[in-house]
């Protein structure tokens, strides 16, 4: 784990994942000025993470701040690889008005939606299991839409601080049916009906996902898309 004194905000990953217990990397940076050892809380900087040997990952990532002209939209990102060295096509951002990324989910027992009286505004936790993603991280978020007939829930994934503070409803394992969000940076031409590799901007693991784009709408904030048929890797 990095323990060098003098670490500032620019040295942190900028994911604002909340796993360290703070709302943002900026809040953690403020604490580091007084307690440098708190850098141990940042899982993104941990030396214990499984990493890809640079010799096994072809190509070198661009330096921070490099500008590359891509097909579709320009990008200022330093790399198009995830933390395991795998290439992807675009970043998926959440809508500016939402507290986090929109995920369309179905509990493994759809009756839980009614039995637990899941409603808009509820704070909820669960984990996407198996073919739907197989993500090892428990997701936490706020319910935005509920279909009691089918059990389908749309929620915004927000991180663990909300459930810790206000309590939560635990739906256990669920199927991740799709994501809705914005594309503002891409190196590919986005078309309906094509499957792409992408990285959710707020993914705590910074892993690439794959999905089929089946809805597109251009807006001032970016290209609005819905991506279904999800898997990780």
PyMOL CGO cylinders between C-alpha atoms (Angstrom):
from pymol import cmd
from pymol.cgo import CYLINDER

trace = [
    CYLINDER, 0.00, 0.00, 0.00, 1.20, 3.49, -0.80, 0.3, 1, 1, 1, 1, 1, 1,
    CYLINDER, 1.20, 3.49, -0.80, 2.34, 5.26, 2.40, 0.3, 1, 1, 1, 1, 1, 1,
    CYLINDER, 2.34, 5.26, 2.40, 4.42, 8.13, 0.98, 0.3, 1, 1, 1, 1, 1, 1,
    CYLINDER, 4.42, 8.13, 0.98, 3.71, 11.42, 2.82, 0.3, 1, 1, 1, 1, 1, 1,
    CYLINDER, 3.71, 11.42, 2.82, 2.39, 14.35, 0.83, 0.3, 1, 1, 1, 1, 1, 1,
    CYLINDER, 2.39, 14.35, 0.83, -0.21, 12.51, -1.22, 0.3, 1, 1, 1, 1, 1, 1,
    CYLINDER, -0.21, 12.51, -1.22, -2.76, 14.94, -2.68, 0.3, 1, 1, 1, 1, 1, 1,
    CYLINDER, -2.76, 14.94, -2.68, -6.00, 14.75, -4.65, 0.3, 1, 1, 1, 1, 1, 1,
    CYLINDER, -6.00, 14.75, -4.65, -4.16, 14.44, -7.98, 0.3, 1, 1, 1, 1, 1, 1,
    CYLINDER, -4.16, 14.44, -7.98, -2.57, 11.19, -6.74, 0.3, 1, 1, 1, 1, 1, 1,
    CYLINDER, -2.57, 11.19, -6.74, -5.93, 9.55, -5.97, 0.3, 1, 1, 1, 1, 1, 1,
    CYLINDER, -5.93, 9.55, -5.97, -7.88, 7.58, -8.63, 0.3, 1, 1, 1, 1, 1, 1,
    CYLINDER, -7.88, 7.58, -8.63, -10.83, 9.99, -8.78, 0.3, 1, 1, 1, 1, 1, 1,
    CYLINDER, -10.83, 9.99, -8.78, -13.46, 7.22, -8.77, 0.3, 1, 1, 1, 1, 1, 1,
    CYLINDER, -13.46, 7.22, -8.77, -15.38, 8.59, -5.75, 0.3, 1, 1, 1, 1, 1, 1,
    CYLINDER, -15.38, 8.59, -5.75, -16.40, 4.98, -5.03, 0.3, 1, 1, 1, 1, 1, 1,
    CYLINDER, -16.40, 4.98, -5.03, -16.98, 5.51, -1.29, 0.3, 1, 1, 1, 1, 1, 1,
    CYLINDER, -16.98, 5.51, -1.29, -15.19, 2.30, -0.29, 0.3, 1, 1, 1, 1, 1, 1,
    CYLINDER, -15.19, 2.30, -0.29, -12.79, 4.31, 1.87, 0.3, 1, 1, 1, 1, 1, 1,
    CYLINDER, -12.79, 4.31, 1.87, -15.70, 5.63, 3.93, 0.3, 1, 1, 1, 1, 1, 1,
    CYLINDER, -15.70, 5.63, 3.93, -15.64, 9.14, 2.45, 0.3, 1, 1, 1, 1, 1, 1,
    CYLINDER, -15.64, 9.14, 2.45, -18.05, 10.58, -0.10, 0.3, 1, 1, 1, 1, 1, 1,
    CYLINDER, -18.05, 10.58, -0.10, -15.32, 11.49, -2.56, 0.3, 1, 1, 1, 1, 1, 1,
    CYLINDER, -15.32, 11.49, -2.56, -11.60, 11.31, -3.23, 0.3, 1, 1, 1, 1, 1, 1,
    CYLINDER, -11.60, 11.31, -3.23, -11.47, 15.02, -2.36, 0.3, 1, 1, 1, 1, 1, 1,
    CYLINDER, -11.47, 15.02, -2.36, -12.72, 14.35, 1.18, 0.3, 1, 1, 1, 1, 1, 1,
    CYLINDER, -12.72, 14.35, 1.18, -10.14, 11.59, 1.62, 0.3, 1, 1, 1, 1, 1, 1,
    CYLINDER, -10.14, 11.59, 1.62, -7.42, 13.95, 0.35, 0.3, 1, 1, 1, 1, 1, 1,
    CYLINDER, -7.42, 13.95, 0.35, -8.38, 16.49, 3.05, 0.3, 1, 1, 1, 1, 1, 1,
    CYLINDER, -8.38, 16.49, 3.05, -7.92, 13.86, 5.75, 0.3, 1, 1, 1, 1, 1, 1,
    CYLINDER, -7.92, 13.86, 5.75, -4.58, 12.71, 4.32, 0.3, 1, 1, 1, 1, 1, 1,
    CYLINDER, -4.58, 12.71, 4.32, -3.09, 16.12, 5.11, 0.3, 1, 1, 1, 1, 1, 1,
    CYLINDER, -3.09, 16.12, 5.11, -3.52, 15.27, 8.81, 0.3, 1, 1, 1, 1, 1, 1,
    CYLINDER, -3.52, 15.27, 8.81, -3.44, 11.46, 8.78, 0.3, 1, 1, 1, 1, 1, 1,
    CYLINDER, -3.44, 11.46, 8.78, -1.33, 10.19, 5.82, 0.3, 1, 1, 1, 1, 1, 1,
    CYLINDER, -1.33, 10.19, 5.82, -1.81, 6.57, 6.91, 0.3, 1, 1, 1, 1, 1, 1,
    CYLINDER, -1.81, 6.57, 6.91, -5.47, 6.78, 5.89, 0.3, 1, 1, 1, 1, 1, 1,
    CYLINDER, -5.47, 6.78, 5.89, -4.29, 6.19, 2.30, 0.3, 1, 1, 1, 1, 1, 1,
    CYLINDER, -4.29, 6.19, 2.30, -4.55, 2.51, 3.26, 0.3, 1, 1, 1, 1, 1, 1,
    CYLINDER, -4.55, 2.51, 3.26, -8.32, 2.86, 2.90, 0.3, 1, 1, 1, 1, 1, 1,
    CYLINDER, -8.32, 2.86, 2.90, -8.06, 3.34, -0.88, 0.3, 1, 1, 1, 1, 1, 1,
    CYLINDER, -8.06, 3.34, -0.88, -8.59, -0.09, -2.42, 0.3, 1, 1, 1, 1, 1, 1,
    CYLINDER, -8.59, -0.09, -2.42, -7.72, 1.28, -5.88, 0.3, 1, 1, 1, 1, 1, 1,
    CYLINDER, -7.72, 1.28, -5.88, -4.14, 1.93, -4.75, 0.3, 1, 1, 1, 1, 1, 1,
    CYLINDER, -4.14, 1.93, -4.75, -3.69, -1.35, -2.90, 0.3, 1, 1, 1, 1, 1, 1,
    CYLINDER, -3.69, -1.35, -2.90, -0.69, -3.48, -3.86, 0.3, 1, 1, 1, 1, 1, 1,
    CYLINDER, -0.69, -3.48, -3.86, -2.81, -6.55, -3.05, 0.3, 1, 1, 1, 1, 1, 1,
    CYLINDER, -2.81, -6.55, -3.05, -5.00, -6.07, -6.15, 0.3, 1, 1, 1, 1, 1, 1,
    CYLINDER, -5.00, -6.07, -6.15, -4.62, -8.64, -8.91, 0.3, 1, 1, 1, 1, 1, 1,
    CYLINDER, -4.62, -8.64, -8.91, -2.76, -6.84, -11.67, 0.3, 1, 1, 1, 1, 1, 1,
    CYLINDER, -2.76, -6.84, -11.67, -1.79, -7.61, -15.24, 0.3, 1, 1, 1, 1, 1, 1,
    CYLINDER, -1.79, -7.61, -15.24, 1.92, -7.87, -15.97, 0.3, 1, 1, 1, 1, 1, 1,
    CYLINDER, 1.92, -7.87, -15.97, 2.72, -4.99, -18.34, 0.3, 1, 1, 1, 1, 1, 1,
    CYLINDER, 2.72, -4.99, -18.34, 4.55, -7.47, -20.59, 0.3, 1, 1, 1, 1, 1, 1,
    CYLINDER, 4.55, -7.47, -20.59, 1.29, -9.39, -21.04, 0.3, 1, 1, 1, 1, 1, 1,
    CYLINDER, 1.29, -9.39, -21.04, -0.72, -6.29, -21.99, 0.3, 1, 1, 1, 1, 1, 1,
    CYLINDER, -0.72, -6.29, -21.99, 0.13, -5.10, -25.52, 0.3, 1, 1, 1, 1, 1, 1,
    CYLINDER, 0.13, -5.10, -25.52, 0.72, -1.40, -26.04, 0.3, 1, 1, 1, 1, 1, 1,
    CYLINDER, 0.72, -1.40, -26.04, 1.46, 1.37, -23.61, 0.3, 1, 1, 1, 1, 1, 1,
    CYLINDER, 1.46, 1.37, -23.61, -1.28, 3.56, -22.11, 0.3, 1, 1, 1, 1, 1, 1,
    CYLINDER, -1.28, 3.56, -22.11, -1.08, 7.26, -22.91, 0.3, 1, 1, 1, 1, 1, 1,
    CYLINDER, -1.08, 7.26, -22.91, 0.15, 9.65, -20.25, 0.3, 1, 1, 1, 1, 1, 1,
    CYLINDER, 0.15, 9.65, -20.25, -2.31, 11.54, -18.06, 0.3, 1, 1, 1, 1, 1, 1,
    CYLINDER, -2.31, 11.54, -18.06, -3.78, 14.50, -19.94, 0.3, 1, 1, 1, 1, 1, 1,
    CYLINDER, -3.78, 14.50, -19.94, -2.90, 13.23, -23.44, 0.3, 1, 1, 1, 1, 1, 1,
    CYLINDER, -2.90, 13.23, -23.44, -5.52, 14.11, -26.06, 0.3, 1, 1, 1, 1, 1, 1,
    CYLINDER, -5.52, 14.11, -26.06, -6.46, 11.61, -28.74, 0.3, 1, 1, 1, 1, 1, 1,
    CYLINDER, -6.46, 11.61, -28.74, -8.95, 12.15, -31.54, 0.3, 1, 1, 1, 1, 1, 1,
    CYLINDER, -8.95, 12.15, -31.54, -11.31, 9.16, -31.65, 0.3, 1, 1, 1, 1, 1, 1,
    CYLINDER, -11.31, 9.16, -31.65, -14.08, 7.99, -33.89, 0.3, 1, 1, 1, 1, 1, 1,
    CYLINDER, -14.08, 7.99, -33.89, -17.26, 9.59, -32.60, 0.3, 1, 1, 1, 1, 1, 1,
    CYLINDER, -17.26, 9.59, -32.60, -16.21, 11.99, -29.86, 0.3, 1, 1, 1, 1, 1, 1,
    CYLINDER, -16.21, 11.99, -29.86, -12.88, 13.42, -28.59, 0.3, 1, 1, 1, 1, 1, 1,
    CYLINDER, -12.88, 13.42, -28.59, -11.32, 11.98, -25.45, 0.3, 1, 1, 1, 1, 1, 1,
    CYLINDER, -11.32, 11.98, -25.45, -8.94, 13.34, -22.82, 0.3, 1, 1, 1, 1, 1, 1,
    CYLINDER, -8.94, 13.34, -22.82, -8.63, 9.99, -21.05, 0.3, 1, 1, 1, 1, 1, 1,
    CYLINDER, -8.63, 9.99, -21.05, -5.15, 8.62, -20.54, 0.3, 1, 1, 1, 1, 1, 1,
    CYLINDER, -5.15, 8.62, -20.54, -6.02, 5.04, -21.50, 0.3, 1, 1, 1, 1, 1, 1,
    CYLINDER, -6.02, 5.04, -21.50, -8.64, 2.77, -23.06, 0.3, 1, 1, 1, 1, 1, 1,
    CYLINDER, -8.64, 2.77, -23.06, -7.74, -0.17, -20.79, 0.3, 1, 1, 1, 1, 1, 1,
    CYLINDER, -7.74, -0.17, -20.79, -9.28, -1.33, -17.53, 0.3, 1, 1, 1, 1, 1, 1,
    CYLINDER, -9.28, -1.33, -17.53, -7.30, -2.21, -14.39, 0.3, 1, 1, 1, 1, 1, 1,
    CYLINDER, -7.30, -2.21, -14.39, -6.64, -5.70, -15.81, 0.3, 1, 1, 1, 1, 1, 1,
    CYLINDER, -6.64, -5.70, -15.81, -5.21, -4.29, -19.04, 0.3, 1, 1, 1, 1, 1, 1,
    CYLINDER, -5.21, -4.29, -19.04, -8.24, -5.12, -21.22, 0.3, 1, 1, 1, 1, 1, 1,
    CYLINDER, -8.24, -5.12, -21.22, -9.29, -2.71, -23.96, 0.3, 1, 1, 1, 1, 1, 1,
    CYLINDER, -9.29, -2.71, -23.96, -12.75, -1.15, -24.12, 0.3, 1, 1, 1, 1, 1, 1,
    CYLINDER, -12.75, -1.15, -24.12, -14.65, 1.19, -26.46, 0.3, 1, 1, 1, 1, 1, 1,
    CYLINDER, -14.65, 1.19, -26.46, -16.29, 3.85, -24.32, 0.3, 1, 1, 1, 1, 1, 1,
    CYLINDER, -16.29, 3.85, -24.32, -16.99, 5.17, -20.83, 0.3, 1, 1, 1, 1, 1, 1,
    CYLINDER, -16.99, 5.17, -20.83, -20.59, 5.08, -19.58, 0.3, 1, 1, 1, 1, 1, 1,
    CYLINDER, -20.59, 5.08, -19.58, -21.46, 8.13, -17.48, 0.3, 1, 1, 1, 1, 1, 1,
    CYLINDER, -21.46, 8.13, -17.48, -24.54, 8.61, -15.30, 0.3, 1, 1, 1, 1, 1, 1,
    CYLINDER, -24.54, 8.61, -15.30, -27.15, 11.28, -16.02, 0.3, 1, 1, 1, 1, 1, 1,
    CYLINDER, -27.15, 11.28, -16.02, -26.31, 14.65, -14.39, 0.3, 1, 1, 1, 1, 1, 1,
    CYLINDER, -26.31, 14.65, -14.39, -29.62, 14.73, -12.51, 0.3, 1, 1, 1, 1, 1, 1,
    CYLINDER, -29.62, 14.73, -12.51, -29.18, 11.22, -11.04, 0.3, 1, 1, 1, 1, 1, 1,
    CYLINDER, -29.18, 11.22, -11.04, -27.26, 10.36, -7.84, 0.3, 1, 1, 1, 1, 1, 1,
    CYLINDER, -27.26, 10.36, -7.84, -25.45, 7.53, -9.64, 0.3, 1, 1, 1, 1, 1, 1,
    CYLINDER, -25.45, 7.53, -9.64, -25.48, 5.12, -12.62, 0.3, 1, 1, 1, 1, 1, 1,
    CYLINDER, -25.48, 5.12, -12.62, -28.89, 3.70, -13.61, 0.3, 1, 1, 1, 1, 1, 1,
    CYLINDER, -28.89, 3.70, -13.61, -29.09, -0.10, -13.45, 0.3, 1, 1, 1, 1, 1, 1,
    CYLINDER, -29.09, -0.10, -13.45, -32.14, -2.15, -14.49, 0.3, 1, 1, 1, 1, 1, 1,
    CYLINDER, -32.14, -2.15, -14.49, -32.34, -5.23, -12.27, 0.3, 1, 1, 1, 1, 1, 1,
    CYLINDER, -32.34, -5.23, -12.27, -34.51, -8.24, -11.46, 0.3, 1, 1, 1, 1, 1, 1,
    CYLINDER, -34.51, -8.24, -11.46, -34.23, -9.99, -8.05, 0.3, 1, 1, 1, 1, 1, 1,
    CYLINDER, -34.23, -9.99, -8.05, -33.53, -13.73, -8.33, 0.3, 1, 1, 1, 1, 1, 1,
    CYLINDER, -33.53, -13.73, -8.33, -36.87, -14.05, -6.55, 0.3, 1, 1, 1, 1, 1, 1,
    CYLINDER, -36.87, -14.05, -6.55, -39.01, -11.39, -8.32, 0.3, 1, 1, 1, 1, 1, 1,
    CYLINDER, -39.01, -11.39, -8.32, -41.69, -11.74, -5.62, 0.3, 1, 1, 1, 1, 1, 1,
    CYLINDER, -41.69, -11.74, -5.62, -39.35, -9.90, -3.24, 0.3, 1, 1, 1, 1, 1, 1,
    CYLINDER, -39.35, -9.90, -3.24, -40.23, -6.65, -5.01, 0.3, 1, 1, 1, 1, 1, 1,
    CYLINDER, -40.23, -6.65, -5.01, -43.77, -6.96, -3.64, 0.3, 1, 1, 1, 1, 1, 1,
    CYLINDER, -43.77, -6.96, -3.64, -43.04, -8.86, -0.43, 0.3, 1, 1, 1, 1, 1, 1,
    CYLINDER, -43.04, -8.86, -0.43, -40.48, -6.28, 0.69, 0.3, 1, 1, 1, 1, 1, 1,
    CYLINDER, -40.48, -6.28, 0.69, -42.69, -3.44, -0.57, 0.3, 1, 1, 1, 1, 1, 1,
    CYLINDER, -42.69, -3.44, -0.57, -39.86, -1.94, -2.59, 0.3, 1, 1, 1, 1, 1, 1,
    CYLINDER, -39.86, -1.94, -2.59, -40.76, 1.66, -3.46, 0.3, 1, 1, 1, 1, 1, 1,
    CYLINDER, -40.76, 1.66, -3.46, -39.28, 4.71, -5.13, 0.3, 1, 1, 1, 1, 1, 1,
    CYLINDER, -39.28, 4.71, -5.13, -36.69, 6.33, -2.87, 0.3, 1, 1, 1, 1, 1, 1,
    CYLINDER, -36.69, 6.33, -2.87, -35.85, 3.16, -0.93, 0.3, 1, 1, 1, 1, 1, 1,
    CYLINDER, -35.85, 3.16, -0.93, -32.18, 2.54, -0.13, 0.3, 1, 1, 1, 1, 1, 1,
    CYLINDER, -32.18, 2.54, -0.13, -31.31, -0.98, -1.22, 0.3, 1, 1, 1, 1, 1, 1,
    CYLINDER, -31.31, -0.98, -1.22, -28.37, -3.40, -1.50, 0.3, 1, 1, 1, 1, 1, 1,
    CYLINDER, -28.37, -3.40, -1.50, -27.79, -6.57, -3.53, 0.3, 1, 1, 1, 1, 1, 1,
    CYLINDER, -27.79, -6.57, -3.53, -25.22, -8.35, -5.68, 0.3, 1, 1, 1, 1, 1, 1,
    CYLINDER, -25.22, -8.35, -5.68, -25.41, -9.19, -9.41, 0.3, 1, 1, 1, 1, 1, 1,
    CYLINDER, -25.41, -9.19, -9.41, -24.83, -12.96, -9.60, 0.3, 1, 1, 1, 1, 1, 1,
    CYLINDER, -24.83, -12.96, -9.60, -23.79, -15.31, -12.39, 0.3, 1, 1, 1, 1, 1, 1,
    CYLINDER, -23.79, -15.31, -12.39, -24.43, -14.73, -16.08, 0.3, 1, 1, 1, 1, 1, 1,
    CYLINDER, -24.43, -14.73, -16.08, -25.85, -11.24, -15.53, 0.3, 1, 1, 1, 1, 1, 1,
    CYLINDER, -25.85, -11.24, -15.53, -22.39, -9.94, -14.52, 0.3, 1, 1, 1, 1, 1, 1,
    CYLINDER, -22.39, -9.94, -14.52, -20.91, -11.91, -11.65, 0.3, 1, 1, 1, 1, 1, 1,
    CYLINDER, -20.91, -11.91, -11.65, -19.60, -8.76, -10.01, 0.3, 1, 1, 1, 1, 1, 1,
    CYLINDER, -19.60, -8.76, -10.01, -17.91, -9.53, -6.65, 0.3, 1, 1, 1, 1, 1, 1,
    CYLINDER, -17.91, -9.53, -6.65, -18.96, -6.16, -5.19, 0.3, 1, 1, 1, 1, 1, 1,
    CYLINDER, -18.96, -6.16, -5.19, -22.24, -5.69, -3.33, 0.3, 1, 1, 1, 1, 1, 1,
    CYLINDER, -22.24, -5.69, -3.33, -24.10, -2.84, -5.04, 0.3, 1, 1, 1, 1, 1, 1,
    CYLINDER, -24.10, -2.84, -5.04, -25.91, -0.17, -3.06, 0.3, 1, 1, 1, 1, 1, 1,
    CYLINDER, -25.91, -0.17, -3.06, -28.29, 2.46, -4.33, 0.3, 1, 1, 1, 1, 1, 1,
    CYLINDER, -28.29, 2.46, -4.33, -31.58, 4.34, -4.46, 0.3, 1, 1, 1, 1, 1, 1,
    CYLINDER, -31.58, 4.34, -4.46, -34.70, 2.98, -6.16, 0.3, 1, 1, 1, 1, 1, 1,
    CYLINDER, -34.70, 2.98, -6.16, -35.95, 5.16, -9.03, 0.3, 1, 1, 1, 1, 1, 1,
    CYLINDER, -35.95, 5.16, -9.03, -38.66, 2.99, -10.68, 0.3, 1, 1, 1, 1, 1, 1,
    CYLINDER, -38.66, 2.99, -10.68, -40.57, -0.17, -9.68, 0.3, 1, 1, 1, 1, 1, 1,
    CYLINDER, -40.57, -0.17, -9.68, -42.69, -2.58, -11.75, 0.3, 1, 1, 1, 1, 1, 1,
    CYLINDER, -42.69, -2.58, -11.75, -44.57, -4.65, -9.19, 0.3, 1, 1, 1, 1, 1, 1,
    CYLINDER, -44.57, -4.65, -9.19, -46.09, -6.87, -11.89, 0.3, 1, 1, 1, 1, 1, 1,
    CYLINDER, -46.09, -6.87, -11.89, -42.75, -8.17, -13.20, 0.3, 1, 1, 1, 1, 1, 1,
    CYLINDER, -42.75, -8.17, -13.20, -40.54, -7.36, -10.20, 0.3, 1, 1, 1, 1, 1, 1,
    CYLINDER, -40.54, -7.36, -10.20, -38.17, -5.26, -12.33, 0.3, 1, 1, 1, 1, 1, 1,
    CYLINDER, -38.17, -5.26, -12.33, -36.47, -2.39, -10.47, 0.3, 1, 1, 1, 1, 1, 1,
    CYLINDER, -36.47, -2.39, -10.47, -34.53, 0.58, -11.80, 0.3, 1, 1, 1, 1, 1, 1,
    CYLINDER, -34.53, 0.58, -11.80, -32.12, 2.05, -9.28, 0.3, 1, 1, 1, 1, 1, 1,
    CYLINDER, -32.12, 2.05, -9.28, -29.16, 4.40, -9.16, 0.3, 1, 1, 1, 1, 1, 1,
    CYLINDER, -29.16, 4.40, -9.16, -26.04, 2.75, -7.76, 0.3, 1, 1, 1, 1, 1, 1,
    CYLINDER, -26.04, 2.75, -7.76, -24.50, 5.17, -5.25, 0.3, 1, 1, 1, 1, 1, 1,
    CYLINDER, -24.50, 5.17, -5.25, -21.99, 3.34, -3.03, 0.3, 1, 1, 1, 1, 1, 1,
    CYLINDER, -21.99, 3.34, -3.03, -22.04, 2.09, 0.59, 0.3, 1, 1, 1, 1, 1, 1,
    CYLINDER, -22.04, 2.09, 0.59, -22.29, 5.34, 2.57, 0.3, 1, 1, 1, 1, 1, 1,
    CYLINDER, -22.29, 5.34, 2.57, -26.07, 5.76, 2.19, 0.3, 1, 1, 1, 1, 1, 1,
    CYLINDER, -26.07, 5.76, 2.19, -26.94, 2.27, 3.50, 0.3, 1, 1, 1, 1, 1, 1,
    CYLINDER, -26.94, 2.27, 3.50, -24.49, 2.66, 6.39, 0.3, 1, 1, 1, 1, 1, 1,
    CYLINDER, -24.49, 2.66, 6.39, -26.11, 5.92, 7.42, 0.3, 1, 1, 1, 1, 1, 1,
    CYLINDER, -26.11, 5.92, 7.42, -29.83, 5.32, 6.90, 0.3, 1, 1, 1, 1, 1, 1,
    CYLINDER, -29.83, 5.32, 6.90, -30.37, 1.56, 6.70, 0.3, 1, 1, 1, 1, 1, 1,
    CYLINDER, -30.37, 1.56, 6.70, -31.40, -0.47, 3.68, 0.3, 1, 1, 1, 1, 1, 1,
    CYLINDER, -31.40, -0.47, 3.68, -33.48, -3.26, 2.17, 0.3, 1, 1, 1, 1, 1, 1,
    CYLINDER, -33.48, -3.26, 2.17, -31.42, -6.30, 1.09, 0.3, 1, 1, 1, 1, 1, 1,
    CYLINDER, -31.42, -6.30, 1.09, -32.74, -8.09, -2.01, 0.3, 1, 1, 1, 1, 1, 1,
    CYLINDER, -32.74, -8.09, -2.01, -29.82, -10.55, -2.06, 0.3, 1, 1, 1, 1, 1, 1,
    CYLINDER, -29.82, -10.55, -2.06, -28.76, -11.80, -5.47, 0.3, 1, 1, 1, 1, 1, 1,
    CYLINDER, -28.76, -11.80, -5.47, -30.18, -10.19, -8.58, 0.3, 1, 1, 1, 1, 1, 1,
    CYLINDER, -30.18, -10.19, -8.58, -29.87, -10.19, -12.37, 0.3, 1, 1, 1, 1, 1, 1,
    CYLINDER, -29.87, -10.19, -12.37, -28.46, -7.04, -13.98, 0.3, 1, 1, 1, 1, 1, 1,
    CYLINDER, -28.46, -7.04, -13.98, -30.67, -6.60, -17.03, 0.3, 1, 1, 1, 1, 1, 1,
    CYLINDER, -30.67, -6.60, -17.03, -29.18, -3.37, -18.38, 0.3, 1, 1, 1, 1, 1, 1,
    CYLINDER, -29.18, -3.37, -18.38, -27.63, 0.05, -17.85, 0.3, 1, 1, 1, 1, 1, 1,
    CYLINDER, -27.63, 0.05, -17.85, -28.84, 3.47, -18.92, 0.3, 1, 1, 1, 1, 1, 1,
    CYLINDER, -28.84, 3.47, -18.92, -26.45, 6.38, -19.16, 0.3, 1, 1, 1, 1, 1, 1,
    CYLINDER, -26.45, 6.38, -19.16, -24.49, 8.85, -21.29, 0.3, 1, 1, 1, 1, 1, 1,
    CYLINDER, -24.49, 8.85, -21.29, -21.53, 8.44, -23.60, 0.3, 1, 1, 1, 1, 1, 1,
    CYLINDER, -21.53, 8.44, -23.60, -19.35, 11.54, -23.71, 0.3, 1, 1, 1, 1, 1, 1,
    CYLINDER, -19.35, 11.54, -23.71, -16.05, 9.83, -24.55, 0.3, 1, 1, 1, 1, 1, 1,
    CYLINDER, -16.05, 9.83, -24.55, -15.64, 6.99, -27.03, 0.3, 1, 1, 1, 1, 1, 1,
    CYLINDER, -15.64, 6.99, -27.03, -13.14, 5.64, -29.51, 0.3, 1, 1, 1, 1, 1, 1,
    CYLINDER, -13.14, 5.64, -29.51, -15.81, 3.74, -31.48, 0.3, 1, 1, 1, 1, 1, 1,
    CYLINDER, -15.81, 3.74, -31.48, -18.73, 4.67, -33.70, 0.3, 1, 1, 1, 1, 1, 1,
    CYLINDER, -18.73, 4.67, -33.70, -21.81, 3.78, -31.62, 0.3, 1, 1, 1, 1, 1, 1,
    CYLINDER, -21.81, 3.78, -31.62, -24.60, 1.98, -33.48, 0.3, 1, 1, 1, 1, 1, 1,
    CYLINDER, -24.60, 1.98, -33.48, -27.83, 0.30, -32.37, 0.3, 1, 1, 1, 1, 1, 1,
    CYLINDER, -27.83, 0.30, -32.37, -27.60, -3.48, -32.49, 0.3, 1, 1, 1, 1, 1, 1,
    CYLINDER, -27.60, -3.48, -32.49, -23.87, -3.72, -31.88, 0.3, 1, 1, 1, 1, 1, 1,
    CYLINDER, -23.87, -3.72, -31.88, -22.16, -5.18, -28.83, 0.3, 1, 1, 1, 1, 1, 1,
    CYLINDER, -22.16, -5.18, -28.83, -19.40, -3.10, -27.27, 0.3, 1, 1, 1, 1, 1, 1,
    CYLINDER, -19.40, -3.10, -27.27, -16.89, -3.30, -24.50, 0.3, 1, 1, 1, 1, 1, 1,
    CYLINDER, -16.89, -3.30, -24.50, -17.37, -0.38, -22.13, 0.3, 1, 1, 1, 1, 1, 1,
    CYLINDER, -17.37, -0.38, -22.13, -16.40, 0.77, -18.66, 0.3, 1, 1, 1, 1, 1, 1,
    CYLINDER, -16.40, 0.77, -18.66, -18.92, 2.31, -16.26, 0.3, 1, 1, 1, 1, 1, 1,
    CYLINDER, -18.92, 2.31, -16.26, -17.17, 5.46, -15.07, 0.3, 1, 1, 1, 1, 1, 1,
    CYLINDER, -17.17, 5.46, -15.07, -18.10, 4.82, -11.42, 0.3, 1, 1, 1, 1, 1, 1,
    CYLINDER, -18.10, 4.82, -11.42, -17.21, 1.10, -11.36, 0.3, 1, 1, 1, 1, 1, 1,
    CYLINDER, -17.21, 1.10, -11.36, -15.31, 0.49, -8.11, 0.3, 1, 1, 1, 1, 1, 1,
    CYLINDER, -15.31, 0.49, -8.11, -13.15, -2.19, -9.74, 0.3, 1, 1, 1, 1, 1, 1,
    CYLINDER, -13.15, -2.19, -9.74, -12.66, -0.21, -12.99, 0.3, 1, 1, 1, 1, 1, 1,
    CYLINDER, -12.66, -0.21, -12.99, -13.35, -3.36, -15.00, 0.3, 1, 1, 1, 1, 1, 1,
    CYLINDER, -13.35, -3.36, -15.00, -14.64, -3.45, -18.54, 0.3, 1, 1, 1, 1, 1, 1,
    CYLINDER, -14.64, -3.45, -18.54, -18.18, -4.69, -19.25, 0.3, 1, 1, 1, 1, 1, 1,
    CYLINDER, -18.18, -4.69, -19.25, -19.84, -5.83, -22.45, 0.3, 1, 1, 1, 1, 1, 1,
    CYLINDER, -19.84, -5.83, -22.45, -23.35, -5.09, -23.66, 0.3, 1, 1, 1, 1, 1, 1,
    CYLINDER, -23.35, -5.09, -23.66, -25.65, -4.58, -26.64, 0.3, 1, 1, 1, 1, 1, 1,
    CYLINDER, -25.65, -4.58, -26.64, -26.71, -1.02, -27.41, 0.3, 1, 1, 1, 1, 1, 1,
    CYLINDER, -26.71, -1.02, -27.41, -30.46, -1.09, -28.13, 0.3, 1, 1, 1, 1, 1, 1,
    CYLINDER, -30.46, -1.09, -28.13, -31.42, 2.57, -27.63, 0.3, 1, 1, 1, 1, 1, 1,
    CYLINDER, -31.42, 2.57, -27.63, -29.74, 5.85, -28.59, 0.3, 1, 1, 1, 1, 1, 1,
    CYLINDER, -29.74, 5.85, -28.59, -30.72, 9.50, -28.24, 0.3, 1, 1, 1, 1, 1, 1,
    CYLINDER, -30.72, 9.50, -28.24, -28.48, 12.52, -28.76, 0.3, 1, 1, 1, 1, 1, 1,
    CYLINDER, -28.48, 12.52, -28.76, -28.77, 15.16, -26.05, 0.3, 1, 1, 1, 1, 1, 1,
    CYLINDER, -28.77, 15.16, -26.05, -26.82, 18.28, -25.03, 0.3, 1, 1, 1, 1, 1, 1,
    CYLINDER, -26.82, 18.28, -25.03, -25.19, 16.26, -22.23, 0.3, 1, 1, 1, 1, 1, 1,
    CYLINDER, -25.19, 16.26, -22.23, -24.02, 13.45, -24.53, 0.3, 1, 1, 1, 1, 1, 1,
    CYLINDER, -24.02, 13.45, -24.53, -25.26, 10.34, -26.31, 0.3, 1, 1, 1, 1, 1, 1,
    CYLINDER, -25.26, 10.34, -26.31, -27.98, 8.73, -24.19, 0.3, 1, 1, 1, 1, 1, 1,
    CYLINDER, -27.98, 8.73, -24.19, -27.93, 4.92, -24.47, 0.3, 1, 1, 1, 1, 1, 1,
    CYLINDER, -27.93, 4.92, -24.47, -29.42, 1.78, -22.98, 0.3, 1, 1, 1, 1, 1, 1,
    CYLINDER, -29.42, 1.78, -22.98, -27.12, -1.25, -22.87, 0.3, 1, 1, 1, 1, 1, 1,
    CYLINDER, -27.12, -1.25, -22.87, -28.50, -4.76, -22.24, 0.3, 1, 1, 1, 1, 1, 1,
    CYLINDER, -28.50, -4.76, -22.24, -27.19, -8.33, -22.34, 0.3, 1, 1, 1, 1, 1, 1,
    CYLINDER, -27.19, -8.33, -22.34, -24.48, -7.51, -19.82, 0.3, 1, 1, 1, 1, 1, 1,
    CYLINDER, -24.48, -7.51, -19.82, -21.41, -9.40, -18.75, 0.3, 1, 1, 1, 1, 1, 1,
    CYLINDER, -21.41, -9.40, -18.75, -18.03, -8.53, -17.25, 0.3, 1, 1, 1, 1, 1, 1,
    CYLINDER, -18.03, -8.53, -17.25, -14.73, -9.36, -18.95, 0.3, 1, 1, 1, 1, 1, 1,
]
cmd.load_cgo(trace, "trace")
